[in-house]
Amino acid sequence: MKKILLPLLVVLLAVSCSPKTTPSAGTKASSAQRTEDIVILYDNDVHCSVDGYAKMAALKAEKQAAGPYVTLVSAGDFVQGGSMGAASKGGYIVTIMNAVGYDYVTLGNHEFDYAIPRLKEITHDLTATVLCCNLIDLKADKRMYKPYEIVDYGGTKVAFIGAATPYSFNSSTPAYFQDEKGNYIYSLCADTYYDTFQNFINDARSQGADFVIALTHLGDDVSYDPINSQELARQTEGIDVILDGHSHSLVPERILTNKAGKPVKYTQTGAHFDNLGVLTIHPDGSIVLEMVPTKDYPKEDARVRAVTDSLKQLYAATGERKIGHSDVMLPAKDEEGDWLVRKYETSLGDFCADAFRATLSAEIGIVGGGSIRNDLPAGDIRFNDIFNVFPFGNEACLAELTGQEILDVLEFGVAAFPTDFGGFPHVSGITFTFDPSIESPVVYDENKSFVKFDGGPRRVSDVKVFNAETGAYEPIDPARTYFVGGPTYLLRDAGDGYEMLKDRGKSTGADDVEMLEVYITNFLHGDISASRYGQSAGRIHQK
């Protein structure tokens, strides 16, 4: 991977990502004083699935009744992913988590989705301590959150070290991390990630930590992101357990190997509160991991349930408003819960791209698969349903792009295939073919953003644009300018690494979810028909 770094970023990363001290690794202290278990409850990627919080609170109370050493942590992605989170920009979720009583959280990439100022407000209101060793404010030259904290459980010291994924730069909105000139003013230590983490392991061990728990939002998707949990284990020493998130993997327990050849336990709970994670450190030092399926856990905390229900009622008036009716379910995922929209054309992707093209009177509509967050169900469609499809609060945007720029956008959009990619393009008013057997000519920087093409053959061919006057698709003209509609995330903010689109689009001031409502009511007259959206329209052809 070729790396491009701004001079400012290079200088400040060197001084900011590592601790100011030079700690040495310590040795394990005796835990002979402790006779009770240490219990650490954990979740990851809840994504606004708020009904699980009452069960997590009940499990916490149950464990506290059995012993004095209970801690509750989250590995990130809690304030985004559902309409309750989007409507309150995370505020409702923080209120519920405070009622549950979380002790530590780290930041998922979607904690950044409401921009840095809102992140600061959310984390200020959160009673849990935020741990993140790799988020640096470059202007202030300081870490934004505590890198780790050590808890003394009856003589046994456990260090929790938090870290976010550098992929947050692109999976959220890159502009949130930049100044008005496009210079990065925040860093997630992509170039020094493992060294940064190792320094804090050493620091914690030198402070007497008997165990080190990595609370991370990295994921185990090694095919796409080189900075991942398996590499964290492989390139460091001294981590006992990695409590991870980001990839939504269900991993009750996996044994990884660290730099010294020693085992590191690894776990994820899946996503959306499918499971409640339980880590137990017994007095003899052994560590046991357990998954409690949330649907099978019978208890709920009445107080947390009351808080959750009251917030649901506040939101219900907006969420239950009827928009229209759909004859069919438009899928974002397959039956196994894997994303379809991140590498295949789908009827839902067609529908979303059509909405931008029609409502903005554009020639072409385009939206990345990562902006589409939920299926659109069959039956009556309510505001809550379309909000779940577009929960980010992006604005609708218009851009004037040449045919050549559109060709470049499509080429970047299929570069990651067959790996899931949030920027996979769903289109309207245009068709194209791509050949995944051709090695992608895209050159990325260290944040997986577009830099250039290396001059090799391209995957994309046979691109045609719909001519409204003739009613036919015609070959794209590289020299002609086309009007393109889509979300600000893509066309203005260069989301998912589309650097060639930086500041190209102009916001219309209307939310993307509003475009869906207008499209359903004004253009489809309230009826999403099976004849139109029963299956994908065949706009993207794969060789």
C-alpha positions as CSV (number, residue, x, y, z in Angstrom):
1,M,0.0,0.0,0.0
2,K,1.4,3.3,-1.0
3,K,1.3,6.0,1.7
4,I,0.8,9.7,1.2
5,L,1.2,11.9,4.3
6,L,0.8,15.7,4.6
7,P,4.0,17.3,6.1
8,L,2.0,18.6,9.1
9,L,0.7,15.1,9.8
10,V,4.1,13.5,9.6
11,V,5.6,15.9,12.1
12,L,2.8,15.8,14.6
13,L,2.3,12.1,14.4
14,A,5.9,11.6,15.5
15,V,5.4,13.6,18.6
16,S,1.8,12.8,19.5
17,C,1.0,9.1,19.1
18,S,3.3,7.7,21.7
19,P,3.4,8.4,25.4
20,K,5.7,11.1,26.6
21,T,7.5,8.6,28.9
22,T,9.5,5.6,27.9
23,P,8.1,2.8,30.0
24,S,9.5,-0.7,30.4
25,A,7.4,-3.8,30.6
26,G,6.6,-4.9,34.1
27,T,6.0,-8.4,35.6
28,K,2.8,-9.8,37.0
29,A,2.1,-9.1,40.6
30,S,0.7,-11.7,42.9
31,S,-3.1,-12.0,43.0
32,A,-3.1,-14.2,46.2
33,Q,-5.2,-11.6,48.1
34,R,-8.2,-12.1,45.9
35,T,-10.6,-15.0,46.4
36,E,-13.5,-13.9,44.3
37,D,-13.9,-13.9,40.5
38,I,-13.4,-10.7,38.5
39,V,-16.3,-10.5,36.0
40,I,-16.1,-8.2,33.0
41,L,-19.3,-7.9,31.0
42,Y,-18.9,-6.6,27.4
43,D,-20.7,-5.8,24.2
44,N,-19.9,-4.4,20.8
45,D,-21.7,-2.9,17.8
46,V,-25.0,-2.5,19.6
47,H,-26.0,0.1,16.9
48,C,-29.0,1.5,18.8
49,S,-30.6,-1.9,19.6
50,V,-31.9,-0.4,22.8
51,D,-34.0,-3.3,24.0
52,G,-30.9,-5.2,25.0
53,Y,-29.8,-2.7,27.6
54,A,-32.4,-3.7,30.2
55,K,-31.1,-7.3,30.0
56,M,-27.4,-6.2,30.2
57,A,-28.3,-4.2,33.3
58,A,-30.1,-7.2,34.8
59,L,-27.0,-9.4,34.1
60,K,-24.8,-6.8,35.7
61,A,-27.0,-6.8,38.9
62,E,-27.0,-10.6,39.0
63,K,-23.2,-10.7,38.8
64,Q,-22.9,-7.9,41.4
65,A,-25.1,-9.9,43.8
66,A,-22.7,-12.9,43.4
67,G,-19.4,-11.0,43.9
68,P,-17.8,-7.6,44.4
69,Y,-15.7,-7.3,41.2
70,V,-17.9,-6.5,38.3
71,T,-17.1,-4.1,35.4
72,L,-19.2,-3.3,32.3
73,V,-17.5,-2.2,29.0
74,S,-18.4,-1.5,25.4
75,A,-16.2,-1.9,22.4
76,G,-17.9,0.8,20.4
77,D,-20.6,1.7,17.8
78,F,-23.4,2.4,20.2
79,V,-24.8,5.8,19.3
80,Q,-25.6,5.1,15.6
81,G,-27.4,2.6,13.5
82,G,-31.1,3.2,14.3
83,S,-33.5,6.0,14.1
84,M,-33.5,6.7,17.9
85,G,-29.8,7.3,17.7
86,A,-30.0,9.4,14.6
87,A,-32.9,11.5,15.8
88,S,-31.1,12.5,19.0
89,K,-27.6,12.4,17.5
90,G,-26.8,9.8,20.2
91,G,-28.4,11.6,23.1
92,Y,-31.1,9.0,23.8
93,I,-28.5,6.2,23.7
94,V,-26.2,7.9,26.2
95,T,-29.1,8.4,28.6
96,I,-29.9,4.6,28.5
97,M,-26.2,3.6,28.8
98,N,-25.9,5.9,31.9
99,A,-28.9,4.2,33.4
100,V,-27.3,0.8,32.8
101,G,-24.0,1.9,34.4
102,Y,-21.2,1.3,31.9
103,D,-17.7,1.7,33.3
104,Y,-15.6,1.9,30.2
105,V,-16.2,2.4,26.5
106,T,-14.0,2.8,23.5
107,L,-14.9,4.6,20.3
108,G,-16.3,2.8,17.3
109,N,-16.0,4.4,13.9
110,H,-19.7,5.4,14.0
111,E,-19.2,7.4,17.2
112,F,-17.8,10.0,14.8
113,D,-20.8,10.1,12.5
114,Y,-22.3,13.3,14.1
115,A,-18.9,15.1,13.8
116,I,-16.2,15.9,16.4
117,P,-18.1,18.6,18.3
118,R,-21.0,16.3,18.9
119,L,-18.7,13.5,19.9
120,K,-17.3,15.7,22.6
121,E,-20.8,16.5,23.8
122,I,-21.8,12.8,23.8
123,T,-18.7,11.6,25.7
124,H,-19.0,14.5,28.2
125,D,-22.5,13.4,29.0
126,L,-21.5,9.7,29.2
127,T,-20.8,8.6,32.8
128,A,-18.5,5.8,31.6
129,T,-14.9,6.6,31.1
130,V,-13.9,6.8,27.4
131,L,-10.6,5.0,26.7
132,C,-8.9,5.6,23.3
133,C,-5.1,5.6,23.1
134,N,-4.9,6.6,19.4
135,L,-7.1,9.7,18.9
136,I,-4.9,12.8,18.8
137,D,-5.9,16.4,18.5
138,L,-3.0,17.6,16.3
139,K,-3.6,21.3,16.8
140,A,-3.4,20.9,20.6
141,D,-0.9,18.1,20.3
142,K,-2.7,16.0,22.9
143,R,-4.7,12.9,23.3
144,M,-8.4,13.5,23.4
145,Y,-9.2,10.7,25.8
146,K,-7.5,8.6,28.4
147,P,-5.5,5.8,26.8
148,Y,-6.0,3.3,29.6
149,E,-7.0,2.8,33.2
150,I,-6.0,0.3,35.8
151,V,-8.6,-1.2,38.1
152,D,-7.5,-2.9,41.4
153,Y,-9.7,-5.9,42.2
154,G,-8.7,-6.9,45.6
155,G,-5.0,-6.9,44.9
156,T,-5.2,-8.0,41.2
157,K,-4.7,-5.1,38.8
158,V,-6.4,-5.2,35.4
159,A,-5.5,-2.6,32.8
160,F,-8.1,-1.6,30.1
161,I,-6.5,-0.1,27.0
162,G,-8.9,1.4,24.4
163,A,-8.3,2.1,20.7
164,A,-10.4,3.0,17.7
165,T,-9.9,2.0,14.1
166,P,-8.1,4.4,11.7
167,Y,-10.7,3.3,9.2
168,S,-13.0,5.8,11.0
169,F,-11.5,8.5,8.7
170,N,-13.4,7.1,5.8
171,S,-16.3,5.1,7.2
172,S,-17.4,8.3,8.9
173,T,-17.0,11.6,7.1
174,P,-13.3,12.5,6.3
175,A,-14.1,16.3,6.4
176,Y,-14.9,15.9,10.2
177,F,-11.2,15.2,10.7
178,Q,-9.9,18.0,8.5
179,D,-9.6,21.8,8.5
180,E,-11.1,24.0,5.8
181,K,-8.0,23.5,3.7
182,G,-8.2,19.7,3.8
183,N,-5.4,19.2,6.3
184,Y,-5.9,16.5,8.9
185,I,-6.2,18.1,12.3
186,Y,-6.9,14.8,14.1
187,S,-4.9,11.6,13.9
188,L,-5.8,8.0,14.7
189,C,-2.1,7.0,14.5
190,A,-2.4,4.8,11.4
191,D,1.3,4.8,10.7
192,T,2.3,4.0,14.3
193,Y,-0.7,2.1,15.5
194,Y,0.9,-1.1,16.9
195,D,3.9,0.8,18.4
196,T,1.5,3.2,20.1
197,F,-0.5,0.4,21.6
198,Q,2.6,-1.5,22.7
199,N,3.9,1.6,24.5
200,F,0.7,1.7,26.6
201,I,0.9,-2.0,27.3
202,N,4.4,-1.4,28.6
203,D,3.2,1.6,30.6
204,A,0.4,-0.3,32.2
205,R,2.7,-3.3,33.1
206,S,5.2,-0.9,34.6
207,Q,2.4,0.5,36.8
208,G,1.8,-3.1,38.1
209,A,-1.0,-4.4,35.8
210,D,-1.4,-8.2,36.2
211,F,-3.7,-8.4,33.2
212,V,-4.1,-6.3,30.1
213,I,-7.4,-6.2,28.3
214,A,-7.5,-4.5,24.9
215,L,-10.9,-2.8,24.4
216,T,-10.7,-2.2,20.7
217,H,-12.9,-1.4,17.6
218,L,-10.8,-3.0,14.9
219,G,-12.5,-6.1,13.6
220,D,-11.0,-9.3,12.2
221,D,-11.6,-8.5,8.5
222,V,-7.9,-8.8,7.4
223,S,-8.8,-8.9,3.7
224,Y,-9.7,-5.2,3.6
225,D,-8.1,-3.4,6.5
226,P,-4.4,-4.1,7.4
227,I,-4.9,-2.5,10.8
228,N,-7.0,-5.2,12.5
229,S,-7.3,-7.2,15.7
230,Q,-5.3,-10.2,14.5
231,E,-2.4,-7.9,13.6
232,L,-2.7,-6.1,16.9
233,A,-2.1,-9.5,18.7
234,R,0.7,-10.5,16.3
235,Q,2.7,-7.3,16.5
236,T,2.5,-6.7,20.3
237,E,3.3,-8.4,23.5
238,G,1.5,-8.3,26.8
239,I,-2.2,-8.4,25.9
240,D,-4.2,-11.1,27.6
241,V,-7.6,-10.6,26.0
242,I,-8.9,-8.5,23.1
243,L,-12.5,-7.5,23.4
244,D,-13.2,-6.3,19.9
245,G,-15.9,-4.9,17.6
246,H,-16.3,-3.4,14.1
247,S,-16.7,-6.5,12.0
248,H,-19.8,-7.8,13.7
249,S,-18.2,-11.2,14.0
250,L,-19.6,-13.7,16.5
251,V,-16.5,-15.1,18.1
252,P,-17.1,-16.7,21.5
253,E,-13.4,-17.4,21.8
254,R,-10.4,-17.5,19.4
255,I,-6.8,-17.9,20.4
256,L,-4.4,-15.6,18.6
257,T,-0.6,-15.6,18.9
258,N,1.4,-12.6,20.0
259,K,4.8,-11.3,18.9
260,A,6.5,-13.6,21.5
261,G,4.5,-16.7,20.5
262,K,2.2,-16.5,23.5
263,P,-1.6,-16.9,23.3
264,V,-4.0,-14.0,23.3
265,K,-7.7,-14.6,23.8
266,Y,-10.0,-12.9,21.3
267,T,-13.7,-12.4,21.3
268,Q,-16.6,-10.5,19.8
269,T,-20.4,-10.7,20.6
270,G,-21.7,-10.3,17.1
271,A,-23.8,-7.2,16.8
272,H,-27.2,-5.6,17.8
273,F,-27.1,-7.2,21.2
274,D,-27.3,-10.7,19.8
275,N,-25.2,-11.8,22.8
276,L,-24.0,-10.5,26.2
277,G,-20.4,-11.2,26.7
278,V,-19.0,-12.4,30.0
279,L,-15.2,-12.5,30.8
280,T,-14.2,-14.1,34.1
281,I,-10.8,-14.0,35.7
282,H,-10.7,-16.7,38.4
283,P,-8.5,-16.4,41.5
284,D,-6.0,-18.8,40.0
285,G,-5.5,-16.4,37.0
286,S,-7.4,-18.5,34.4
287,I,-9.6,-16.6,32.0
288,V,-12.9,-17.9,30.8
289,L,-15.1,-16.3,28.0
290,E,-18.8,-16.9,27.7
291,M,-21.6,-15.8,25.4
292,V,-25.1,-15.4,26.8
293,P,-27.7,-15.2,24.0
294,T,-29.7,-12.1,24.7
295,K,-33.0,-13.7,23.6
296,D,-32.5,-16.5,26.0
297,Y,-31.7,-14.4,29.0
298,P,-35.0,-14.0,30.9
299,K,-34.3,-11.1,33.2
300,E,-34.7,-7.3,32.6
301,D,-33.8,-4.4,34.8
302,A,-37.1,-2.6,35.5
303,R,-35.6,0.9,35.9
304,V,-33.6,0.6,32.6
305,R,-36.6,-0.7,30.8
306,A,-38.6,2.3,32.0
307,V,-36.0,4.7,30.8
308,T,-35.9,3.0,27.4
309,D,-39.6,2.9,27.0
310,S,-40.0,6.6,27.9
311,L,-37.5,7.6,25.3
312,K,-39.2,5.4,22.7
313,Q,-42.5,7.2,23.5
314,L,-40.8,10.6,22.9
315,Y,-39.6,9.4,19.5
316,A,-42.7,7.4,18.5
317,A,-44.8,10.2,17.1
318,T,-42.3,10.9,14.4
319,G,-41.2,7.3,13.9
320,E,-44.7,5.8,13.3
321,R,-45.9,8.3,10.7
322,K,-47.0,6.4,7.6
323,I,-45.2,7.2,4.4
324,G,-46.6,4.7,1.9
325,H,-46.8,1.0,1.1
326,S,-44.4,-1.5,-0.4
327,D,-45.4,-4.7,-2.2
328,V,-42.0,-6.3,-1.5
329,M,-39.1,-6.2,1.0
330,L,-36.1,-4.3,-0.4
331,P,-33.0,-6.0,1.0
332,A,-29.8,-4.5,2.4
333,K,-28.6,-7.8,3.7
334,D,-29.0,-11.5,2.8
335,E,-30.8,-14.1,5.0
336,E,-27.6,-14.8,6.9
337,G,-27.3,-11.1,7.8
338,D,-24.4,-10.4,5.5
339,W,-24.4,-7.1,3.5
340,L,-25.6,-7.3,0.0
341,V,-25.4,-3.6,-0.7
342,R,-21.6,-3.4,-0.2
343,K,-20.8,-5.5,-3.3
344,Y,-23.9,-6.2,-5.3
345,E,-26.6,-4.2,-7.0
346,T,-29.8,-4.6,-5.1
347,S,-33.4,-3.4,-5.5
348,L,-32.9,-1.3,-2.4
349,G,-29.8,0.3,-3.9
350,D,-31.6,1.0,-7.1
351,F,-34.5,2.6,-5.1
352,C,-32.2,4.9,-3.1
353,A,-30.2,6.0,-6.2
354,D,-33.5,6.6,-8.0
355,A,-34.7,8.8,-5.2
356,F,-31.7,11.1,-5.5
357,R,-31.9,11.3,-9.2
358,A,-35.7,11.9,-9.3
359,T,-36.1,14.4,-6.5
360,L,-33.0,16.4,-7.5
361,S,-33.9,16.4,-11.2
362,A,-30.4,15.0,-11.9
363,E,-29.2,13.0,-14.8
364,I,-27.5,10.4,-12.6
365,G,-28.0,9.3,-9.1
366,I,-25.3,7.6,-7.0
367,V,-25.1,6.4,-3.4
368,G,-22.6,4.1,-1.6
369,G,-23.8,0.9,-0.1
370,G,-22.4,1.8,3.3
371,S,-25.0,4.6,3.5
372,I,-27.8,2.1,3.3
373,R,-28.1,0.6,6.8
374,N,-31.3,-1.5,6.8
375,D,-33.8,-3.4,4.7
376,L,-37.0,-1.6,3.7
377,P,-39.8,-4.0,4.8
378,A,-42.8,-5.0,2.9
379,G,-46.2,-3.6,4.0
380,D,-46.9,-0.2,5.3
381,I,-43.8,2.0,5.3
382,R,-43.4,4.4,8.2
383,F,-41.0,7.2,8.7
384,N,-39.0,4.9,11.1
385,D,-38.5,2.5,8.3
386,I,-36.9,5.0,5.9
387,F,-34.9,6.5,8.7
388,N,-33.4,3.1,9.4
389,V,-32.4,2.9,5.8
390,F,-30.7,6.4,5.9
391,P,-29.9,7.0,9.6
392,F,-26.9,9.3,9.2
393,G,-28.6,12.6,8.6
394,N,-26.7,13.4,5.4
395,E,-28.0,16.1,3.2
396,A,-29.0,15.7,-0.5
397,C,-26.3,17.1,-2.8
398,L,-25.9,18.0,-6.5
399,A,-22.6,17.9,-8.3
400,E,-21.5,18.7,-11.9
401,L,-19.0,16.0,-13.0
402,T,-17.5,15.3,-16.3
403,G,-17.9,11.9,-17.9
404,Q,-14.3,11.1,-17.1
405,E,-14.8,12.0,-13.5
406,I,-17.8,9.7,-13.4
407,L,-15.7,6.9,-14.9
408,D,-13.1,7.4,-12.2
409,V,-15.7,7.3,-9.5
410,L,-17.1,4.0,-10.8
411,E,-13.6,2.5,-11.1
412,F,-12.8,3.4,-7.5
413,G,-16.3,2.1,-6.4
414,V,-15.6,-1.5,-7.6
415,A,-11.8,-1.5,-6.7
416,A,-12.4,-3.5,-3.5
417,F,-14.6,-6.2,-5.0
418,P,-15.1,-9.0,-3.9
419,T,-14.4,-7.5,-0.5
420,D,-17.4,-5.7,1.1
421,F,-16.9,-1.9,0.6
422,G,-19.1,0.9,2.0
423,G,-18.4,2.9,-1.2
424,F,-19.8,0.3,-3.6
425,P,-21.8,2.4,-6.0
426,H,-25.6,2.0,-6.5
427,V,-26.6,4.0,-9.5
428,S,-29.6,5.5,-11.4
429,G,-29.6,6.8,-14.9
430,I,-26.4,4.9,-15.8
431,T,-25.3,1.4,-16.5
432,F,-21.8,-0.2,-16.5
433,T,-19.9,-3.4,-16.7
434,F,-16.9,-4.4,-14.5
435,D,-14.5,-7.2,-14.7
436,P,-13.1,-8.3,-11.2
437,S,-10.5,-10.5,-12.8
438,I,-8.6,-7.4,-13.7
439,E,-6.3,-6.2,-10.9
440,S,-7.6,-2.8,-9.7
441,P,-5.4,0.2,-10.8
442,V,-6.4,2.2,-7.8
443,V,-3.6,3.5,-5.5
444,Y,-4.7,4.2,-1.9
445,D,-3.1,6.2,0.9
446,E,-2.7,4.9,4.5
447,N,-6.4,5.8,5.2
448,K,-7.7,3.8,2.2
449,S,-8.5,7.0,0.4
450,F,-8.0,7.4,-3.4
451,V,-4.7,8.8,-4.5
452,K,-4.4,8.0,-8.2
453,F,-4.7,5.2,-10.9
454,D,-1.4,3.4,-11.6
455,G,-2.0,3.3,-15.4
456,G,-3.0,-0.3,-15.7
457,P,-6.2,-1.6,-17.4
458,R,-9.4,-0.7,-15.8
459,R,-12.2,-2.9,-14.4
460,V,-15.1,-0.7,-15.6
461,S,-16.2,-0.6,-19.2
462,D,-19.3,-0.1,-21.4
463,V,-20.6,2.8,-19.4
464,K,-23.9,4.3,-20.7
465,V,-26.1,7.2,-19.5
466,F,-29.8,7.4,-19.9
467,N,-31.0,10.0,-22.4
468,A,-34.4,11.3,-21.2
469,E,-35.2,12.7,-24.7
470,T,-34.6,9.5,-26.6
471,G,-35.5,7.1,-23.8
472,A,-32.3,5.1,-24.6
473,Y,-28.9,4.5,-22.8
474,E,-26.0,6.1,-24.7
475,P,-22.2,5.8,-24.3
476,I,-20.9,8.2,-21.7
477,D,-19.1,11.2,-23.1
478,P,-15.8,11.7,-21.0
479,A,-15.7,15.4,-22.0
480,R,-19.3,16.3,-21.2
481,T,-20.6,17.5,-17.9
482,Y,-23.4,15.6,-16.1
483,F,-25.6,16.6,-13.2
484,V,-25.2,14.0,-10.4
485,G,-27.3,13.6,-7.3
486,G,-26.4,11.8,-4.1
487,P,-25.6,12.3,-0.4
488,T,-23.2,15.0,0.9
489,Y,-21.2,12.2,2.5
490,L,-20.2,11.0,-1.0
491,L,-20.3,14.0,-3.3
492,R,-19.0,16.7,-0.9
493,D,-17.3,15.1,2.0
494,A,-15.3,12.4,0.1
495,G,-16.7,9.6,2.2
496,D,-15.4,6.0,1.9
497,G,-12.2,7.5,0.4
498,Y,-13.6,9.2,-2.7
499,E,-11.1,12.0,-2.7
500,M,-11.8,12.9,-6.3
501,L,-15.2,14.1,-5.1
502,K,-14.0,16.3,-2.3
503,D,-16.1,19.5,-2.2
504,R,-17.5,18.9,-5.7
505,G,-21.2,18.8,-4.6
506,K,-23.4,21.5,-3.3
507,S,-25.9,20.7,-0.5
508,T,-29.6,21.3,-1.2
509,G,-30.3,21.7,2.5
510,A,-32.7,18.7,2.5
511,D,-31.9,15.5,4.5
512,D,-31.4,12.3,2.5
513,V,-34.2,10.6,4.4
514,E,-36.5,13.5,3.2
515,M,-35.5,12.6,-0.4
516,L,-36.8,9.0,0.2
517,E,-40.1,10.3,1.6
518,V,-40.6,12.8,-1.3
519,Y,-39.7,10.0,-3.8
520,I,-42.2,7.6,-2.3
521,T,-45.1,10.1,-1.9
522,N,-44.6,12.4,-4.9
523,F,-43.0,10.2,-7.6
524,L,-44.3,6.7,-6.6
525,H,-47.6,8.0,-5.3
526,G,-47.1,6.0,-2.1
527,D,-46.7,2.7,-3.8
528,I,-43.4,0.8,-4.1
529,S,-44.5,-1.8,-6.6
530,A,-43.1,-5.3,-7.1
531,S,-43.0,-4.7,-10.9
532,R,-40.6,-1.8,-10.3
533,Y,-38.6,-3.0,-7.3
534,G,-39.2,-6.7,-7.0
535,Q,-35.7,-7.3,-8.1
536,S,-32.6,-5.3,-9.1
537,A,-32.8,-3.5,-12.4
538,G,-29.6,-4.9,-13.9
539,R,-27.7,-1.6,-14.1
540,I,-24.4,-3.2,-13.0
541,H,-23.1,-6.1,-15.0
542,Q,-20.3,-8.3,-13.7
543,K,-18.1,-10.2,-16.2
